[in-house]
Amino acid sequence: MSDTFEYNAPDLDRLQMPALLIGLLGIAACIIGYFAFTRDNHVVAFQAYLVGFIFWWCITIGLFGMLMMQHMVSGKWGLASQRIFESGSALMWLMLLFFLPVVFGMKSLYNWTDPVVAKQIHTTWFNTFWLNPETWIIRAVIYFAIWIVMIFFLRRWSLRQDREANPRIRSWMRTLSGPGLVIFGFTSSFAVYDWVMSLDPRWYSTIYGFIFIAGQGLAALAIATIALAYLARYKPFNKIANIGVFHDMGNLMMAFVILWAYMSFSQLLISWSGNGREDANYYWHRGMSALNFTGNYNANTTGGNYVVPANGIHYNPGGWEFFAGLLILIHFFIPLALLVSRYNKRSVRALVWISLLILVARVADVYWNIIPMFSQRQTNFTNPIAFSINWMDIVAPIAIGGIWVFFFIGGLKRRPIVAINDPRLPDVLSDHAHH
């Protein structure tokens, strides 16, 4: 069995070096962009970098979550995707390195590092403890340590399984993956609170982390589907990544599309019902004034300066309303309409295009969550800055992505593309022979 799958796709080499070149050129462009702005406007470079970092961190942590999930459910789609999940999640060390510029730019990104702002928000001992640079960095170290250690053991056991057909090894991986999924949920959510939600320290949402978790799973499935489609062009991997596997991946993506939309709508509905000033700020600065938040506060108070006609509060959303509408369209309605079709889920080409659309939607969602935070800060929570995309907002995700893909392909090349002693493999090969 092992001789059959001592295999790597022959064309991976031709993809790896171009990815590295794109990544290095992009990083160089980001560095030039950083020094091109004045010292007071370095935030422009840092916020673009944060968008890129969060997007690729979400993919990496999402692949880690999907790795543990497939160990728990033991589906055939998991056997085909396991090495893709392992190769991607193993890049958590790379994301730790990419996190260092975020730490370096902390004072430009997070206004609670300013003593004046800190004095305003440190109204309780918990706020004082949670939002300060020292504990923020300590928590980040703890998050990465937990993720890297768990990934290390899952990969170590998987390597050992390649060398020896020991059924206990799969039991070890499942034993870790059960509580690991719970730990993943907590640590991933708190990381989102620290790295994204705290951009506006006056706003909070208890469901915010779970919205990102749904997006992480969706992005991970999209990346895995694209990789599967490429590898399935070659024998003998096409025996494993068959149409049934792609159909399962399509169903999973559809489930995560619905989950993301459900949680996002739940947050909006709860915020609209609560009708508080902080919630109103969050959605107003994302172009959603048409929902007619009235805001339980007086106009012209600190942090707000809104015109209040008899029928509610209105303002110029600066183009963000169109971006919000586009995001809803490409992140929910179009993928859902396409993934409902059984034909599309059993068409590799269609699934690849849907996966690419989902990745674009994920970048847009991360951008939508991050950039308006700076709009609020710069305008003292009045009318938002008109929607625009800086060239670094495009280059930064591509730069990080090029480096990420280079190491991702390197991970795939170093090992058999299938877990060769996995107990699921004989059943999958048997099904293929019968067809």
VENZIQUI-V114202 format. One line per field, one symbol per residue. ss: DSSP state (2 for helix, 1 for strand, 0 for the rest). psi: psi as a letter, one per 20 degrees, with the letter a starting at -180 (. if undefined). A space follows every 10 residues. Layout:
ss: ???
psi: ???
This chain:
ss: 0000000000 0022222222 2222222222 2222220022 2222222222 2222222222 2222222222 2220022222 2222222220 0222222222 2222022220 2220222222 2000222222 0022222222 2222222222 2222222222 2220002222 2222222222 2222222222 2222202220 0000000222 2222222222 2222222222 2000002220 0022222222 2222222222 2222222222 2222002222 2222000022 2000000000 0000000110 0110000002 2222222222 2222222222 0222200222 2222222222 2222222222 2222222200 0000000000 2222222222 2222222222 2220000000 0000222222 22220
psi: hhhhknpqpi jhhihgghgg gggghggghg gghgihqrhi kihgghhghh ggghghghgg hghgghghgh hghkrhhhgh ighggghghi jhhhhggihg hgghjghhgo iiiphgghhh imirhggggg mqhghggggg ggghggghgg hggghghggh hhhpmoihgh hghhhhhfhh hggggghggh gggghghihn iiqqpiighh ghgghggghg hgghgggghg hiiqqjhihg mahhghgghg hgghghgggg gghghggggg ghghkrgggg gghgjkkkii ilphomrqqk rpiqmqpnrh japqroikih hhggghghgi ifgghghhih phghijoggg hghgggghgg hgghggghhg ghghggghjk kbpqqqpqoq hhhghghggh hggghghghh hhhirqiqoh jpiighgghg hghh.
